[in-house]
């Protein structure tokens, strides 16, 4: 995968959401691309990471533009569309469960990536030493 593949994927999904026939397939492909991108980032040199970050910012701007276009096409503000997307009544129970599971997985993996990328991997918590009670005379 390269970053252009991600651009094309976002463009296709947000340009024609009516064409989505399998939400799970879209989520699986999204997660697969995220994982590949994460590995690419972790294995990159500092200079490559800079280029990847710049490309991701450009992709983020593309996403914002396409999301704006989609909300306008639907006759909603961006905020209204975001609320609608987070409303379980707009999904079948199965799809809603899949969406929630997908969001949790992405968030967990994002936190792990950020910890690894910044060198702040979660260290096991130290147990607090118990103090002996003070005896008052």
C-alpha positions in Angstrom: 0.0 0.0 0.0 1.1 3.5 -0.6 -0.4 6.8 0.5 -2.0 7.3 -2.9 -4.0 4.1 -2.4 -5.4 5.7 0.8 -6.3 8.9 -1.1 -8.2 6.9 -3.7 -10.0 4.9 -1.1 -11.2 8.0 0.8 -12.2 9.6 -2.4 -14.2 6.6 -3.5 -16.0 6.1 -0.2 -16.9 9.7 0.4 -17.7 10.5 -3.3 -20.2 7.7 -3.5 -21.4 6.4 -0.1 -24.5 5.0 -1.8 -22.2 2.5 -3.5 -21.2 0.9 -0.2 -22.9 -2.5 -0.2 -20.9 -4.0 2.7 -20.0 -1.7 5.6 -17.9 -4.5 7.2 -15.8 -4.8 4.1 -15.1 -1.0 4.1 -14.2 -1.2 7.8 -11.9 -4.2 7.2 -10.2 -2.5 4.3 -9.8 0.7 6.4 -8.3 -1.2 9.3 -5.9 -3.1 7.0 -4.7 0.2 5.4 -4.3 1.7 8.9 -2.2 -1.2 10.0 0.0 -1.1 6.9 0.5 2.6 7.3 1.3 2.2 11.0 4.0 -0.4 10.1 5.4 1.8 7.3 5.6 4.8 9.8 7.3 2.7 12.5 9.9 1.4 10.1 10.6 4.8 8.5 13.6 7.0 9.0 12.9 10.4 10.6 13.0 12.0 7.2 10.5 9.5 5.8 8.3 10.0 8.8 8.2 13.7 8.1 7.1 13.0 4.5 4.5 10.5 5.7 3.2 13.1 8.2 2.9 15.7 5.5 1.2 13.3 3.1 -1.3 12.4 5.9 -2.0 16.0 6.6 -2.8 16.4 2.9 -5.0 13.3 3.0 -6.8 14.8 6.1 -7.5 17.9 4.1 -8.9 15.7 1.3 -11.1 13.9 3.8 -12.4 17.2 5.2 -13.2 18.5 1.7 -15.0 15.2 0.7 -16.9 15.1 4.1 -18.0 18.7 3.5 -19.2 17.8 0.0 -21.0 14.8 1.3 -22.8 16.8 4.1 -23.8 19.4 1.5 -25.0 16.8 -0.8 -27.2 15.4 2.0 -28.5 18.8 2.9 -26.9 18.7 6.3 -24.2 20.6 8.1 -21.0 18.7 9.0 -22.1 18.7 12.6 -25.5 17.3 11.8 -23.9 14.5 9.7 -21.5 13.7 12.5 -24.4 13.4 15.0 -26.4 11.2 12.5 -23.3 9.0 12.1 -23.1 8.5 15.9 -26.9 7.7 16.3 -27.4 3.9 16.7 -31.0 4.3 15.3 -29.5 5.0 11.9 -28.0 1.5 11.7 -29.2 -2.1 12.1 -28.0 -3.6 15.4 -25.5 -5.8 13.7 -23.9 -2.9 11.8 -23.9 -0.6 14.9 -22.1 -3.3 16.8 -19.6 -3.7 14.0 -19.0 0.1 13.9 -18.5 0.3 17.6 -16.1 -2.6 17.6 -14.2 -1.0 14.7 -13.9 2.3 16.5 -12.6 0.6 19.7 -10.0 -1.4 17.7 -8.8 1.7 15.8 -8.5 3.7 19.0 -6.6 0.9 20.8 -4.2 0.5 17.9 -3.8 4.3 17.6 -2.8 4.5 21.2 -0.3 1.7 20.8 1.1 3.3 17.7 1.5 6.6 19.4 3.2 5.0 22.4 5.6 3.1 20.2 6.3 6.0 17.9 7.1 8.4 20.8 9.0 5.8 22.8 6.5 5.9 25.6 5.5 2.3 25.7 3.3 1.7 28.7 5.4 0.4 31.5 3.9 -1.8 34.1 2.7 0.1 37.1 4.7 -0.2 40.2 3.0 -1.4 43.3 2.9 1.1 46.1 4.8 0.0 49.2 2.6 -0.4 52.2 3.8 1.6 55.2 3.7 0.3 58.6 1.1 2.1 60.8 2.6 4.8 63.0 2.4 4.2 66.6 1.6 7.3 68.7 2.9 7.4 72.3 
